[in-house]
Amino acid sequence: MTVQDIRKYFPALSGTVYGKPLVYFDNAATSQRLDTVLKMQDEWARTANANIHRAVHHLADQATEHYETAREAVRKFIGAESTSEIIFTSGTTASINLVAYSFCEAFVGEGDNVIVSAAEHHSNLVPWQQHCLRKSAQLRFIPVLDDGRLDIQALERLIDDRTKILAVTQVSNVLGIVNPVDEIVRICHSKGVPVLVDGAQGIVHCGIDVRKTDCDFYAFSGHKMYAATGTGVLYGKKEYLEKMPPFLFGGEMVGNVSLEQTTFAPLPMKFEAGTQNFIGQTSFIQAIEFMRSLEDEELAAECRAVEQAMRNILTENPRIRLYGTAEPKIPVFSFSVDGLHHEDLALLLDKMGVAVRSGQMCAEPLMDRFGVTGMLRVSLAPYNTLEEVEIFGKALEKAMDMLS
């Protein structure tokens, strides 16, 4: 399989912007959607649009079967032991909020502490911050070194006998640096501390075997891995999920209900209140099948060449400052240009057909760490080409000249 073969599966990539071919470099925010996902959503919306797990009629039975097939596909993809450990959510943010609320409710009290890194996406910072405030607990931070790595030595000093959980990203959505989550889990577990891993970027570029890594929770979204929007997964070990109270209440998550009291359904239904995005979640089936097809040496070599070409553009111009230079690193590059505002550059690039991200990337503390108000980010997917990187390079030079 080649990059050109892959592009045929993504209708959006043949589009134009302001009369120019679209160059889509905002994949860390949202990847483009597979044609098989689009076709599936249309077909199943027509033929299996019924609420899951409730009714006994044919359409409901079909919808439930598709939904649970997707759960099994996810289980196998991340190496979980049981489908009862796979909870469907609306995305990484919802998954982390579920754990932050329910775990803190069950295990965190006044005087306890929670650890996150200073490189976290707001979705893996603000929920812990707010629940620590609610519980009168302390939030502690793993510092970020100048090259973007986490200060793992500092982590050893942060953990004490009041540390209840650590939450860390597998891969920084700003810096693209792959954090040593296996080592972090080992350190934490040696001190009896569970670990949540934010896999929003990592699931796409690194994958995960949750049993091998031994993380206690793992969260990710479908819309970053070519599936539908409004879809996500929380993996959690049973030993914690069974002790955590439900995050939402309503239909389907109950066992028995009386006017006086309620019992709750077993896992995973206990955490899936209300009508789920049952057609969207089934898109994990097609997305996972596609991601497995990317395990090809020739394709990997082609993608590395594209990544290196982008790195060359961003490191050869002395006006460009690239953030996060440590390895290992995925093809996510955040940078600034001396004397120019990131938003102005992004707007000009857009007029030339190039879609990039600009701003704080939902990581304001990390912007403060590097002394900037925002950055530009280019993030690559296996469907991006050398030609697109060349177009970007010329467009960036032109934009810089126009604004200088």
BATIRO-799893 format. One record per residue: residue number from 1; residue in one letter; x, y, z of N, C-alpha, C in turn. Coordinates in steps of 0.05 Angstrom, whole numbers. Example, Ala and Ser with C-alpha at 12.3 -4.5 7.8 and 13.67 -1.06 7.14 Angstrom:
BEGIN
1 A 264 -114 156 246 -90 156 264 -66 156
2 S 257 -45 142 273 -21 143 258 1 157
***
This chain:
BEGIN
1 M 17 -24 0 0 0 0 18 25 0
2 T 10 45 -16 25 70 -17 7 92 -6
3 V 19 116 -2 4 139 7 -18 146 -13
4 Q -12 144 -38 -33 150 -58 -56 130 -57
5 D -50 105 -50 -71 85 -47 -89 93 -23
6 I -77 102 -2 -92 110 22 -110 133 17
7 R -101 153 2 -116 177 -3 -143 171 -17
8 K -145 150 -31 -170 143 -45 -192 136 -25
9 Y -185 130 -1 -205 123 20 -217 148 34
10 F -207 172 27 -215 196 42 -225 217 22
11 P -251 218 18 -263 236 -2 -255 266 3
12 A -253 274 28 -247 302 33 -221 311 22
13 L -202 293 18 -175 301 9 -174 310 -20
14 S -195 304 -35 -196 313 -63 -210 340 -65
15 G -217 352 -43 -230 378 -43 -211 401 -48
16 T -223 425 -51 -208 450 -55 -215 471 -35
17 V -197 489 -30 -201 512 -12 -193 537 -27
18 Y -211 556 -30 -206 580 -45 -194 574 -72
19 G -204 553 -85 -195 546 -112 -169 531 -113
20 K -158 524 -90 -132 509 -89 -137 482 -76
21 P -121 462 -85 -124 435 -73 -120 437 -42
22 L -137 423 -28 -134 422 2 -109 408 10
23 V -94 420 28 -72 407 42 -80 407 71
24 Y -86 384 81 -98 382 108 -76 372 128
25 F -67 392 144 -46 386 164 -56 391 193
26 D -82 386 198 -93 389 225 -103 363 235
27 N -88 342 230 -98 315 237 -97 309 267
28 A -80 323 282 -80 319 311 -106 329 324
29 A -119 347 311 -145 357 321 -167 337 313
30 T -169 332 287 -189 313 276 -178 302 250
31 S -177 276 247 -169 264 222 -193 265 203
32 Q -188 263 177 -209 260 158 -222 232 161
33 R -247 230 151 -262 206 156 -261 187 132
34 L -258 162 138 -257 141 118 -283 139 102
35 D -281 133 76 -305 129 60 -321 105 70
36 T -307 85 80 -322 61 91 -338 69 116
37 V -327 88 132 -342 98 155 -366 114 146
38 L -363 131 126 -385 147 116 -407 130 104
39 K -399 109 89 -419 91 77 -433 75 98
40 M -418 65 118 -430 50 140 -450 66 155
41 Q -443 91 162 -461 108 177 -487 112 162
42 D -485 117 136 -509 121 119 -526 96 118
43 E -512 73 113 -527 48 110 -541 40 136
44 W -527 41 158 -538 32 183 -559 52 194
45 A -556 77 187 -577 96 195 -603 90 180
46 R -600 79 156 -624 71 140 -636 44 149
47 T -618 26 157 -628 -2 160 -627 -12 189
48 A -613 2 207 -611 -8 235 -612 15 254
49 N -630 34 250 -632 57 267 -653 52 289
50 A -644 40 311 -662 34 333 -646 34 358
51 N -659 39 381 -644 41 406 -634 13 414
52 I -610 14 426 -596 -12 432 -604 -22 460
53 H -601 -48 462 -603 -63 488 -631 -63 500
54 R -651 -49 488 -676 -46 501 -698 -64 489
55 A -705 -58 464 -727 -72 451 -718 -99 440
56 V -738 -116 433 -733 -142 423 -738 -144 393
57 H -746 -122 380 -752 -123 352 -727 -124 335
58 H -730 -130 309 -708 -136 292 -688 -113 289
59 L -697 -89 285 -679 -66 282 -662 -62 307
60 A -675 -63 330 -660 -60 355 -639 -82 359
61 D -646 -106 351 -628 -128 353 -603 -124 335
62 Q -609 -114 310 -586 -108 292 -568 -86 303
63 A -580 -64 313 -565 -42 323 -548 -51 347
64 T -559 -67 364 -545 -77 388 -521 -95 379
65 E -526 -111 359 -505 -129 350 -481 -113 338
66 H -487 -92 322 -466 -75 311 -451 -62 333
67 Y -465 -51 353 -453 -36 375 -434 -54 391
68 E -443 -78 398 -427 -96 414 -404 -108 398
69 T -408 -111 372 -385 -120 354 -363 -99 355
70 A -371 -73 355 -351 -52 357 -336 -53 384
71 R -351 -59 405 -338 -61 431 -317 -83 431
72 E -323 -106 419 -305 -128 418 -280 -120 400
73 A -285 -106 378 -263 -97 361 -244 -79 376
74 V -255 -61 392 -238 -43 409 -223 -60 429
75 R -236 -79 442 -223 -95 462 -198 -109 451
76 K -201 -121 428 -179 -135 415 -157 -115 407
77 F -165 -92 397 -146 -72 386 -127 -62 408
78 I -137 -59 433 -121 -48 454 -111 -70 474
79 G -119 -94 469 -110 -116 485 -123 -119 512
80 A -147 -109 515 -161 -112 541 -170 -140 545
81 E -174 -147 570 -181 -175 577 -210 -180 571
82 S -228 -161 576 -256 -165 575 -271 -141 563
83 T -293 -146 549 -309 -123 539 -322 -108 562
84 S -324 -119 586 -335 -105 608 -316 -82 617
85 E -292 -82 607 -273 -61 613 -273 -39 592
86 I -290 -42 572 -291 -22 550 -317 -7 552
87 I -315 19 558 -338 37 561 -338 56 538
88 F -360 58 524 -362 77 502 -371 104 513
89 T -357 125 503 -363 153 511 -365 170 486
90 S -367 196 490 -368 214 467 -340 223 458
91 G -319 214 472 -292 221 465 -273 221 488
92 T -248 228 483 -228 228 505 -236 246 528
93 T -246 269 522 -254 288 543 -274 276 561
94 A -295 263 550 -315 250 566 -304 227 582
95 S -286 212 570 -274 189 584 -258 198 609
96 I -242 219 605 -226 229 628 -244 242 649
97 N -264 257 641 -282 269 660 -297 247 676
98 L -303 225 663 -316 203 677 -298 193 700
99 V -273 188 693 -255 178 713 -249 199 735
100 A -245 224 727 -239 245 746 -261 247 767
101 Y -286 247 758 -309 249 776 -311 224 793
102 S -314 202 780 -321 177 794 -298 167 812
103 F -273 169 801 -250 160 817 -247 178 842
104 C -248 204 837 -245 223 860 -267 219 880
105 E -291 214 871 -314 209 889 -309 185 906
106 A -296 164 895 -292 139 910 -266 139 926
107 F -245 152 916 -219 147 929 -204 172 938
108 V -213 196 931 -198 220 938 -212 236 960
109 G -197 244 980 -209 260 1002 -191 283 1009
110 E -199 298 1029 -184 322 1037 -156 314 1045
111 G -137 330 1035 -109 325 1041 -95 305 1023
112 D -110 292 1005 -97 274 986 -86 290 963
113 N -73 277 944 -63 291 920 -65 274 895
114 V -66 289 873 -67 277 846 -45 289 830
115 I -32 273 813 -9 283 797 -17 283 767
116 V -11 305 753 -13 306 724 14 319 715
117 S 17 320 688 41 334 678 34 362 670
118 A 54 379 668 50 407 659 47 409 629
119 A 47 386 615 43 386 586 16 376 578
120 E -3 374 596 -28 361 590 -47 379 574
121 H -62 367 557 -85 380 544 -104 388 567
122 H -119 409 563 -138 419 583 -156 397 592
123 S -163 378 574 -181 357 581 -170 337 602
124 N -143 337 604 -131 320 625 -118 336 647
125 L -126 361 649 -117 379 670 -141 390 685
126 V -159 404 671 -181 418 684 -199 399 700
127 P -207 375 690 -224 357 707 -211 351 734
128 W -185 344 733 -171 338 759 -168 362 776
129 Q -163 385 764 -161 410 779 -187 416 794
130 Q -209 414 779 -235 421 791 -243 401 812
131 H -238 375 808 -246 356 828 -228 357 853
132 C -202 364 849 -185 368 872 -195 392 889
133 L -204 413 875 -216 436 890 -241 427 905
134 R -257 411 892 -282 401 904 -276 384 929
135 K -254 368 927 -248 349 948 -227 360 968
136 S -219 385 965 -197 397 981 -172 380 980
137 A -166 371 956 -142 356 951 -122 373 936
138 Q -97 364 934 -76 379 921 -71 368 893
139 L -66 386 873 -59 377 847 -29 383 843
140 R -14 363 836 15 366 832 22 362 803
141 F 46 373 795 53 373 766 81 363 761
142 I 83 345 742 109 336 732 120 359 714
143 P 143 370 719 154 392 703 161 382 674
144 V 162 402 656 170 397 628 198 408 624
145 L 216 392 614 243 401 608 244 418 583
146 D 267 431 578 269 449 555 264 435 528
147 D 271 410 526 268 396 501 240 383 498
148 G 223 387 519 196 377 518 191 351 533
149 R 213 338 542 209 314 558 198 320 585
150 L 185 300 597 176 303 625 199 297 643
151 D 201 311 665 222 306 685 214 283 703
152 I 222 259 694 214 235 708 227 233 736
153 Q 251 244 739 263 244 765 246 260 785
154 A 234 282 776 216 297 793 192 281 801
155 L 183 264 783 159 247 790 164 231 815
156 E 188 219 817 194 202 840 190 218 866
157 R 197 244 865 195 261 889 166 270 894
158 L 150 271 873 122 281 877 104 261 890
159 I 110 235 886 92 214 897 97 211 927
160 D 75 210 942 77 203 970 54 186 978
161 D 51 180 1004 30 162 1013 2 173 1011
162 R -1 199 1003 -27 211 999 -34 214 969
163 T -17 204 951 -22 205 922 -42 184 915
164 K -63 192 902 -85 173 896 -85 164 867
165 I -76 181 848 -76 174 820 -58 193 805
166 L -46 183 783 -31 200 764 -44 198 737
167 A -47 221 724 -58 222 697 -38 236 678
168 V -32 222 656 -11 233 638 -18 225 609
169 T -10 243 591 -14 238 563 7 218 552
170 Q -2 200 535 17 182 522 35 197 502
171 V 23 216 488 37 233 469 26 262 471
172 S 44 281 474 36 309 476 23 318 450
173 N -1 330 452 -15 340 428 -2 365 417
174 V 16 377 433 30 401 424 58 394 413
175 L 72 379 429 101 374 423 105 349 407
176 G 86 331 407 89 306 392 107 286 405
177 I 117 292 429 136 274 442 121 251 455
178 V 132 227 451 121 203 463 132 200 491
179 N 115 201 510 123 199 538 128 170 546
180 P 146 165 565 153 138 573 131 127 592
181 V 108 121 581 86 113 599 91 86 613
182 D 105 68 600 112 43 613 128 48 638
183 E 147 65 636 164 72 660 148 86 681
184 I 131 105 672 114 120 691 95 101 706
185 V 83 82 692 66 63 705 81 46 725
186 R 105 38 717 122 21 735 128 36 761
187 I 136 61 758 143 77 781 118 81 799
188 C 96 88 787 72 92 803 62 67 816
189 H 62 45 802 52 20 813 70 10 836
190 S 96 16 834 114 8 856 107 22 882
191 K 92 44 879 84 59 903 53 57 908
192 G 41 39 893 12 34 897 -6 55 885
193 V 3 69 865 -12 91 853 -22 83 825
194 P -48 84 820 -59 77 793 -53 99 773
195 V -55 93 747 -47 112 726 -69 112 705
196 L -77 136 697 -94 141 674 -76 151 652
197 V -79 140 627 -64 149 604 -83 161 584
198 D -78 186 576 -93 200 555 -81 191 529
199 G -96 174 514 -85 163 489 -96 176 464
200 A -106 200 466 -118 213 443 -100 214 419
201 Q -74 221 423 -55 221 401 -41 194 399
202 G -36 182 422 -20 157 422 -34 134 408
203 I -60 132 410 -74 109 397 -70 109 367
204 V -66 133 356 -63 136 327 -35 128 318
205 H -15 137 332 12 134 322 28 113 336
206 C 21 106 360 36 86 376 21 61 382
207 G -5 63 384 -21 40 393 -17 35 422
208 I -30 15 433 -27 8 461 -35 -21 465
209 D -21 -34 483 -29 -59 494 -33 -54 524
210 V -58 -51 532 -64 -41 559 -54 -61 581
211 R -54 -86 574 -45 -106 594 -15 -106 596
212 K -1 -102 573 28 -101 574 38 -75 588
213 T 25 -52 581 32 -27 594 24 -27 623
214 D 1 -41 628 -10 -44 655 -22 -19 666
215 C -30 0 648 -43 24 657 -71 16 668
216 D -81 32 686 -106 26 699 -130 38 684
217 F -125 60 670 -146 72 653 -132 81 627
218 Y -147 80 605 -136 90 579 -160 102 564
219 A -156 127 555 -178 141 542 -169 150 514
220 F -188 148 495 -183 157 468 -208 163 453
221 S -205 177 430 -228 185 413 -228 171 386
222 G -252 169 374 -253 158 348 -246 178 326
223 H -253 204 330 -250 223 308 -221 230 302
224 K -202 221 318 -174 225 311 -162 200 297
225 M -177 179 296 -168 154 283 -187 145 261
226 Y -197 166 246 -212 162 221 -240 152 224
227 A -250 151 249 -277 142 255 -296 167 257
228 A -320 162 267 -340 184 269 -333 202 292
229 T -343 227 290 -342 245 313 -362 237 334
230 G -357 247 358 -375 240 380 -373 212 390
231 T -349 200 385 -344 172 393 -318 171 410
232 G -318 153 430 -294 151 446 -296 126 463
233 V -273 121 476 -270 96 492 -257 103 519
234 L -266 91 539 -251 89 565 -246 60 571
235 Y -221 53 573 -214 27 584 -208 31 613
236 G -218 13 630 -212 14 658 -210 -14 670
237 K -192 -18 689 -190 -43 702 -215 -47 720
238 K -225 -71 720 -250 -78 735 -247 -70 765
239 E -223 -75 775 -220 -70 804 -226 -42 812
240 Y -223 -23 794 -229 5 799 -258 12 790
241 L -264 3 766 -291 10 755 -313 0 773
242 E -310 -24 784 -331 -35 801 -335 -19 827
243 K -314 -6 836 -316 10 861 -324 39 856
244 M -322 48 832 -328 76 825 -358 80 821
245 P -370 101 832 -398 106 828 -403 115 799
246 P -428 112 789 -434 121 762 -429 151 759
247 F -423 159 735 -418 187 729 -444 201 721
248 L -461 187 705 -487 196 696 -508 176 704
249 F -532 186 708 -555 169 716 -577 172 695
250 G -592 150 692 -614 150 674 -621 123 664
251 G -630 121 639 -637 95 628 -613 78 622
252 E -618 52 623 -599 31 614 -576 26 634
253 M -569 45 651 -548 40 670 -558 30 697
254 V -583 24 698 -595 15 723 -599 -15 724
255 G -601 -25 749 -608 -53 754 -638 -54 760
256 N -644 -46 784 -672 -44 793 -677 -16 804
257 V -701 -5 798 -708 22 806 -735 21 822
258 S -735 33 845 -760 37 860 -761 67 866
259 L -783 76 878 -785 104 885 -766 112 907
260 E -756 92 921 -738 97 944 -708 94 938
261 Q -702 75 920 -673 70 915 -669 56 888
262 T -644 56 880 -637 44 854 -611 28 856
263 T -610 6 843 -586 -9 839 -576 -5 811
264 F -551 -10 806 -539 -4 780 -532 -29 764
265 A -531 -26 738 -525 -48 720 -496 -56 722
266 P -489 -80 715 -461 -88 715 -445 -73 693
267 L -419 -75 695 -402 -63 674 -407 -77 647
268 P -405 -61 626 -398 -33 624 -422 -14 625
269 M -447 -27 626 -471 -11 624 -474 10 646
270 K -462 4 669 -463 22 692 -454 50 685
271 F -436 53 665 -425 79 657 -435 88 630
272 E -456 75 619 -467 83 593 -496 91 595
273 A -501 112 610 -529 121 614 -540 134 589
274 G -566 130 584 -580 143 562 -575 130 536
275 T -586 142 515 -583 132 488 -555 138 477
276 Q -540 118 471 -513 121 462 -512 129 432
277 N -489 139 423 -485 144 395 -479 117 381
278 F -500 101 379 -497 73 372 -487 69 343
279 I -495 87 325 -485 84 298 -456 95 296
280 G -451 117 309 -424 128 309 -403 109 321
281 Q -410 97 344 -391 79 357 -383 55 339
282 T -402 47 323 -396 23 306 -375 30 285
283 S -369 56 280 -349 63 261 -321 55 270
284 F -318 47 296 -292 37 305 -285 11 290
285 I -305 -3 281 -300 -28 266 -284 -23 241
286 Q -294 -4 225 -280 3 200 -254 17 205
287 A -253 35 225 -228 50 231 -206 31 240
288 I -212 12 257 -192 -7 266 -182 -25 244
289 E -201 -34 227 -193 -50 204 -174 -34 186
290 F -180 -9 182 -162 8 165 -135 11 178
291 M -135 17 205 -109 22 218 -92 -3 218
292 R -104 -26 219 -88 -51 217 -75 -54 189
293 S -89 -43 169 -78 -45 141 -54 -27 137
294 L -50 -8 156 -27 11 154 -1 -2 163
295 E -2 -25 174 22 -39 184 37 -51 161
296 D 50 -33 146 64 -41 121 91 -27 120
297 E 112 -42 115 139 -30 116 144 -9 95
298 E 134 -14 71 138 6 49 124 32 56
299 L 99 29 65 84 53 73 98 68 96
300 A 107 53 116 121 65 138 145 81 129
301 A 160 71 110 184 85 100 175 110 85
302 E 154 109 70 144 132 56 134 154 75
303 C 121 146 97 112 165 117 135 178 132
304 R 156 162 137 180 173 150 193 194 132
305 A 193 190 106 204 209 88 189 236 88
306 V 162 233 89 145 257 91 151 272 117
307 E 152 257 138 158 269 165 185 283 165
308 Q 205 271 153 232 283 153 232 308 136
309 A 218 308 114 216 332 97 204 355 112
310 M 183 349 128 171 370 144 190 380 166
311 R 205 362 178 224 370 199 246 388 187
312 N 255 381 163 275 397 150 266 426 146
313 I 241 430 137 230 456 132 230 473 158
314 L 223 459 180 219 473 205 245 477 221
315 T 267 464 212 292 467 227 314 482 211
316 E 310 486 186 331 498 169 329 529 168
317 N 305 540 175 302 569 175 307 580 203
318 P 326 598 206 333 608 233 310 624 246
319 R 291 633 230 269 649 242 248 631 255
320 I 249 605 249 229 586 259 240 573 284
321 R 223 573 305 230 560 330 212 535 333
322 L 223 512 333 208 487 336 209 479 365
323 Y 185 471 376 183 464 404 180 434 407
324 G 194 422 426 193 393 430 211 379 411
325 T 237 379 417 257 367 400 266 340 408
326 A 257 331 431 265 304 441 253 282 424
327 E 266 259 425 256 235 413 249 215 435
328 P 231 196 430 216 191 405 193 212 402
329 K 186 216 376 167 237 370 149 228 347
330 I 124 234 348 106 229 325 106 253 307
331 P 94 251 283 95 273 264 76 296 271
332 V 80 308 294 66 331 303 86 352 310
333 F 85 375 296 105 396 299 92 423 306
334 S 100 434 329 90 460 337 113 480 336
335 F 108 503 325 130 522 321 119 551 322
336 S 138 570 323 132 598 321 152 611 302
337 V 145 634 292 163 649 274 169 675 287
338 D 195 681 289 203 706 303 189 731 291
339 G 177 746 308 165 771 300 138 770 287
340 L 127 746 283 102 743 269 81 728 287
341 H 56 736 284 35 724 301 25 699 288
342 H 22 678 304 14 652 294 -13 653 279
343 E -32 670 289 -58 671 277 -57 683 249
344 D -40 703 245 -36 716 219 -25 696 199
345 L -5 681 208 7 661 190 -14 639 182
346 A -29 630 202 -49 609 197 -70 619 177
347 L -79 644 179 -99 655 161 -88 656 132
348 L -63 665 129 -51 666 102 -47 638 91
349 L -38 620 107 -35 592 98 -62 581 88
350 D -83 587 103 -110 578 95 -117 588 68
351 K -111 614 62 -118 625 36 -102 611 14
352 M -80 599 21 -64 584 1 -71 554 1
353 G -93 547 15 -103 519 14 -92 501 36
354 V -76 512 54 -62 495 74 -76 498 101
355 A -87 477 112 -100 477 138 -81 469 160
356 V -75 488 179 -59 482 202 -74 491 227
357 R -64 484 250 -76 493 275 -59 517 286
358 S -73 536 297 -59 558 310 -72 564 337
359 G -56 575 356 -67 582 382 -53 567 404
360 Q -68 562 425 -56 549 449 -59 519 449
361 M -72 507 429 -75 479 426 -87 466 452
362 C -105 481 466 -117 471 491 -95 462 511
363 A -74 478 512 -52 471 530 -39 497 539
364 E -55 515 551 -45 542 559 -21 541 578
365 P -21 523 598 2 523 616 28 516 601
366 L 26 499 580 50 492 565 59 516 548
367 M 41 532 538 48 557 525 64 575 544
368 D 54 577 568 67 594 588 95 583 594
369 R 97 556 595 124 544 600 144 553 579
370 F 136 555 554 155 563 533 154 593 526
371 G 138 608 542 139 637 539 126 648 514
372 V 105 635 505 91 644 481 61 645 486
373 T 47 661 470 18 663 472 4 642 455
374 G 18 630 437 7 610 419 28 600 400
375 M 21 579 385 40 567 366 24 560 341
376 L 39 553 320 28 540 297 34 510 299
377 R 15 493 290 20 464 291 13 451 265
378 V 31 435 255 25 418 232 26 389 242
379 S 6 374 235 5 346 244 -2 328 220
380 L 14 308 216 12 292 192 -2 266 198
381 A -14 255 176 -27 229 176 -16 213 153
382 P -20 187 153 -9 170 131 -18 178 103
383 Y -39 195 101 -48 203 74 -35 229 65
384 N -17 241 81 -3 265 72 21 258 55
385 T 28 275 36 48 269 15 71 288 16
386 L 93 280 3 116 298 0 109 323 -16
387 E 92 320 -35 83 343 -51 68 363 -33
388 E 52 353 -15 38 371 4 57 386 22
389 V 78 372 31 98 385 48 112 407 32
390 E 118 402 7 131 422 -9 113 446 -13
391 I 87 441 -17 68 463 -20 67 480 6
392 F 67 466 28 67 479 54 92 496 58
393 G 116 485 51 141 500 54 141 526 38
394 K 131 524 13 130 548 -4 109 568 7
395 A 87 558 16 65 575 27 75 589 52
396 L 89 574 70 99 586 94 119 608 88
397 E 137 603 70 157 624 62 143 649 51
398 K 123 645 35 108 667 23 93 683 45
399 A 81 668 64 66 682 85 86 697 103
400 M 109 686 108 129 700 124 138 726 110
401 D 142 724 84 151 748 69 129 769 69
402 M 104 761 66 82 780 65 79 795 92
403 L 85 781 114 80 793 140 105 807 151
404 S 127 804 138 152 816 148 155 846 140
***
